[in-house]
Amino acid sequence: MKKTILILLLLVLILLSSELFLRQYFGFCDTVLMKEDPDFEYIAQPNQHRFRFRNNVNYNSKSMRSDEVDTKANIILGFGDSIINGGVQTDQDSLATTILSDTLSKIADKKVQFLNISAGSWGPDNCYAYLTKNGNFGAKSIFLFVSSHDAYDNMNFEKIVGINESFPNKQYQFAVVELFDRYIIPRIKKAFRQNLAFQDNLGINKKKEYSTFNSGFQSFLIYSKSNNIPLTLFLHAELAEVKARHYNEQGKEIIQFAHQNNIPIILDLERGLDVEDFRDDIHVNANGQKKIASAVLYYMKNSTSGKKRI
């Protein structure tokens, strides 16, 4: 009986220690929360300050992964998906947009905010819907960050907030439960499923039989011209494209659209992005974020169009 009690006490101690360690060191039960939106599907809930996986993750009152918008600053809008958002695996200070804000402010000798308006799996149409709903905040220029799969990544308003583990709308009550329910069990299940997400080993494919080229590209083009706000595309190469050293067919369609419409386009495949800069098949690590920022800075310093963006 005494031995049983000691074992139970030891198990309770291990459980409590694990709970505290997961919360305090890794930030479990403090993840970014999402909300549904009738115009652009979903977005991070506003005014969040999280500490997750040893990283600081902040969202302002407009659900941007940036500081509060300063109306006295030179504003540059950066739209995109999880690539520039960085997720909880990227510290706020390591984001390309944070680096760009700090560096451009020094170059211009005036505060410049390169705002991060993004959410995981957003396409250009999601981004444009945010722009029309919230306005341009007096921006001097717009950068639209995309990957090849964004060519046909159209909004479908599928219910995922609070359903998909990557889009939670409430915190777990216990860190140990979150560890198993959100990370360990899904990864075990995924290991048994065949991955059908790739086409020709050249990146994620979201093109379906009925898909059309994402309307957001054309919408941004029209908006840019109508409001006299310069637009620049940034085409991020996925890991498979980096290995192949060329963009896939959908990436080439985006490049063709840019060229046909005289939209400046930055290709990070041409700016030294390498395999070591990725943390998975799509997303870059902190060094990859630096290279994204470096590619944008190079463009802004060395092209006639880029110099007009600040």
N, C-alpha and C positions, 0 to 999 in steps of 0.2 A: 504493500500500500504506500509506504513512504517513498519507495523507488518510483512508483507511478506518479506521485505528486511532484517529485523532483524533475521527472521527465517533462511533465506538463508545464511546470514553471520555466524550464529551459526552453521549451518550444514557444511559450509566450514571450520570453525575453528575446529570442531570436526574431520572432515576428515583429515585436515593437522596435527592435533595433533596425530591422530591415525597413520598416515603415518610415522611421525617422531619417535613415540614410537616403532612401529614395527621394524623400521630400526635400531635405536640406541640401543634398549634394547634387542631385540630378533634376530637381524641380518637378517631380511628379505631383499630380493634382494642381498644377499651375500651367496648364497648356493654353494656347491661343484658342479662344472661342469664336465660333462663326455664327452668322445669322442669315436667314433667307432674305432675298430682295426681289420684288416683283419685276424689276427692270433688268438687272444683270445677274440673276440667279442667286448669288450669295457673296458675302464679303466678311472680313473680320469684324467683330463687334468693336465699336469705337472705344477709345480711352482705356487701352489695356497696357499694362506694364508687367511683363512676365519674366521669370527666370527659369529657363528650361534647358536641360542638358548643358549646363554651365554657361549658357548664353543669355544675354539680355535681349528681350524682344519687345519692342514698343510700337503702339499704334496711337495715332492722334485722334482728335474728335471727328475727323472725316474718314476714319478707317484707313488712313494711309500709314505705311510703315515708315514714318518720318516724324520730325518734330512738328509742332503746331505751325500752320502756315503763317508766315510773316509777310504782311501786306507791303512792308517797306523793302523787302528783298526782291532781287531779280528771280523770278520764278521760272523753272523749267519743269515741265510735266514728264515724268517717266512712267509709261504704262507697260504692263506685262503680266506674266503669270508667275509661277513658282521660281522661275530662274532668277528674276531680279528680286522677288520677295525673299528668297533665301530660306524661308521656313525657320523652324526652331533650331535647326542645325547651324544657323549662321548668326553670329552676334551682330547687334545693331551697328557697331563701329566697323564691322568687316564688310558691310553691304557696299556694292558698287555705287549706289546712289549716295550713301553717306560719304564715301571717299570723294565722289565728284562734287558734292556740296562743299566740303572743306577745301578741296584743291581749287575749285573755280572761284571761291570766295577770296582766296589768297591772290589768284591771278588778276581778278577784277578789282581787288582792293575795295570790295563791297560785298555785303552778304548775298550769297547766291544759294537758293534752295533747289536742289534737284529732287523733286518729290517722287516718292515711291508709291504708285497707285497700282496695286497688284493683288492677286489671289491665285492660289493653286488651280491650275487647269483653265484659267481664263483665256479666252481667245480675243482677237481684235474687236469682235462685236460686243463682248462683255465690257471691254475697256471703253469703247465708244458710248455704250449705254451709261456708264458712270460719268463720262464727260458731259453728256447732254443733261443728265440729272443734276449734277453738282456744279457745272460751269467750269471755266478754265483758270480761275483764281488769278486772272491778270497775267497769264503766262506769256513769256517772250518766245518760247519755242516748245515743241512737243517731240518726244522720242518714244517710238513704239517698239518695244522689245518683243521679238517673236522667235519661234523655232519653226522648222519645216512642217511639223504636224499641225501648226496653227493655220495652214492654208485651208483646211477643211474642218477645223474644230469649231463647229457652230453651236450656239446655245440650244439646249433642249429642255431646260427647266425641270430636269429630273430631280426628284426629292432626294437630296443627299445629306443635308444638314441635320445632325442628330442621328443619322442612320449609318453613313460611312464613317469608319473610325478616324479618317483624316479630316473630318469636318464636324467636330463636336460642338455642341451648344451648351454643355454644362460640364462641370468638373467631376471627376471621380471622387468618391468619398474616401477611398483607401488607395494608397499608392501601390500596394502589393496587388490588389485587384486590377488596377490599371496596367501594371506591368504584364500580367498574364493575359488579360482580356484584350488589350489594344496592341500588344507587341508579340508576345510569345506564341499564343494560339493562332493568330492570323498568319504568322510566318510559317508555322507548321502546316497549316492548310494550303498556303501558297506553294509550298515545296512539292505538294502532290498534284498541283494543277499544271496543265501544260500551258506555257506562255505563248499566246497567239498574237501578241501586241506588235510583233515586228514583221516587216515586209522587206524582202531582199537584204536582210541584215543591215539595213541602212536607216534605222530609226523608227520611232513610234509612228504608226499609221492610223489616223482617225478618219480617213476617207472611206465613206460607205458608197454603196451603189447609187444612192439618191443624193449624195452630197453635192453642194455647190461651193464655189470659192467664197471664203468668209467675207461677208458684206462689210465687216468692220474696216477692211483696208480701203475700200472705196469711200466709206463714210468719213474716215479720217482725212482722206485726200480732199474731199469736198469741203469739209469743215475748215481745214487748213487754208484753202484758197479763199473761202468766204470771209474768214476772220483775219486774214493776213498774218497767220501764225505759222512760221516755218515748221515743216514736218520732216523728221528723219526716221528711217527704219533701221533697226539693228537686228540682223539675222544671226541667232545663236546656233552654233553647230552642236548637235548631239554627239555622244561618244562614238557611235558607229560611223558618223560622218567624219569625225576627226581621224579615226583609224583609216578610213577610206580616202581621206584627203580631198573629198568633194561632197557637196550637198546632194541630197536625194532629189527625186523628181519634183516633189512638192516644194522643196526649198528653191529649186530652180524656177518654179512658177512664181514664187514670191519675188525672186530677183527680177524676173521678166516683168512683173507688174510694176516694180519700182522703176525700172529702166524705161518702160513704155510711158510712164506718167511723170518722168523727170523728178522722181523722189530720191534724194540722197540715201544710200544704203550702206551700212557698215557691216562687214563680214568678219566676224571674229575668227573664222577659220584662217583668214589671211593675216591675223594679228598675233600669231604665236600660241594660240590655245593648244594645249597638249593633253595627252591621256592622264597625266598626273594631276591635272587641274579639276578632275571630276571626283565626286563622291558616290555617284551611281551612273546609270546610263544617260541621264539628262542633266542633272544638277551639278553645279560646280562647287568646289570647296572655297575656302577663304582666298586662296591664291588665284583661283579662277575668277572670283569677284574682282580682285585687283586687276586682272587682265581685261575684264569687261570695262572697268573704269578707264584703264589705260587706252583701250581702243577708242572709246568715246573722246577722251582728251586729245588723242592724236588727231582724230578727225576735226575737232573743234579748233585746234591750233594750226593745222596744216592745210585745210581746205577753205576755199573762199566761202562756201556755204556754211561750214562749221564755225567760222569766226563771227558769223552773224547771230549765232545761237545764244550768246550770253547777254 
